Amino acid sequence: MAANFTSLLVGYVVGGVASSVSLAIDGDRVVVIDPGMVAQRGLLSGAVAAAGFSTSEVTDVVVTHLHLDHTMNVGLFDRAIVHDFMASYHDDIWENHPIDRFELSPSIYALATPGHTREDISIFVETEEGLVVCSHLWWSKKGPLQDPYSFDHTVLEASRARVLALDPYLIVPGHGEPFLTGELDLA
């Protein structure tokens, strides 16, 4: 069975900074990805509501990396388990999980994809249309090709190759419109 995927908010880095925020639903799991900085918090809760859920119905929040522009609004989801590159957190419980790959549901999983930061993960959602990846390995469809904040561009390129080898049909970049993999500007 495939998951449902929705792009809730499109991120940007011009005239302010906002992360791309996504929603994936698989069975009883309602997962918000990268609830970071947005122009107003009401935009985020409103986008979740427009998708048919309250913030309290979100079961999981996952962040691709620990920069505030991707984590700032984690607290809006008061009942959710929060996942990062190394652990899952709920109330006062901290549970480590495998760092290279961990599953949130049968159709939603994360892989270690260092590049933007050492702790980056990419979130994969298996949908009827194909594989969707939410990742900060790309800022937007048009670049920048060289991530100005990458700790090691060689590591970033290896992680990009790992993701592309899985043949996602849609990439949701850290700060831009989702785009078809074939539209990726590799030049």
LINRA-V695455 format. One record per residue. RES is the residue in one small letter. SS is DSSP state (A for helix, B for strand, O for the rest). Layout:
RES & SS
RES & SS
//
This chain:
m & O
a & O
a & B
n & B
f & B
t & B
s & B
l & B
l & B
v & O
g & O
y & B
v & O
v & O
g & O
g & O
v & O
a & B
s & O
s & O
v & B
s & B
l & B
a & B
i & B
d & B
g & O
d & O
r & B
v & B
v & B
v & B
i & B
d & O
p & O
g & O
m & O
v & O
a & O
q & O
r & A
g & A
l & A
l & A
s & A
g & A
a & A
v & A
a & A
a & A
a & O
g & O
f & O
s & O
t & A
s & A
e & A
v & O
t & O
d & B
v & B
v & B
v & O
t & O
h & O
l & O
h & O
l & A
d & A
h & A
t & A
m & O
n & O
v & A
g & A
l & A
f & O
d & O
r & O
a & O
i & B
v & B
h & B
d & O
f & O
m & O
a & B
s & B
y & B
h & B
d & O
d & O
i & B
w & B
e & B
n & B
h & O
p & O
i & O
d & O
r & B
f & B
e & B
l & B
s & B
p & O
s & O
i & B
y & B
a & B
l & B
a & B
t & O
p & O
g & O
h & O
t & O
r & O
e & O
d & O
i & B
s & B
i & B
f & B
v & B
e & B
t & B
e & O
e & O
g & O
l & B
v & B
v & B
c & B
s & B
h & O
l & O
w & O
w & O
s & O
k & O
k & O
g & O
p & O
l & O
q & O
d & O
p & O
y & O
s & O
f & O
d & O
h & A
t & A
v & A
l & A
e & A
a & A
s & A
r & A
a & A
r & A
v & A
l & A
a & A
l & O
d & O
p & O
y & O
l & B
i & B
v & B
p & B
g & O
h & O
g & O
e & O
p & O
f & B
l & B
t & A
g & A
e & A
l & O
d & O
l & O
a & O
//
